[in-house]
Amino acid sequence: ENLLAQEAIRESELHFRNMADNAPTILWVSDAGGECTYLSKRWYEFTGGKPGSALGLNWLEHVHPEDTDKARLQFLSATRRKVPFGIDYRLQRHDQTYRWMSDVG
């Protein structure tokens, strides 16, 4: 029974990642402490980062330096308080230019 439950969880995770990686937007997942545990394929295509490189709080390395502290504080505060949030910040593209993003969760 335990093996069946583990297999169901694995299949569900694979289904989610397939859906998220093929969605026309950037999707991400974070843990209760605010550490990113998953960023979709679109994130890495947009930023040009190596897959897995933006996990934890490393995604902030792609945020414009003038927006980084505000984005970090708003995101972590809302995550820890378990309340919805909306953050606008500039995100660096693969060509080193910045584009405004709206991040909601």
Secondary structure, 3 states (H helix, E strand, C coil): CHHHHHHHHHHHHHHHHHHHHHCCCCCEEECCCCCEEEECHHHHHHHCCCCCCCCECHHHHHECHHHHHHHHHHHHHHHHHCCCCEEEEEEECCCCCEEEEEEEC
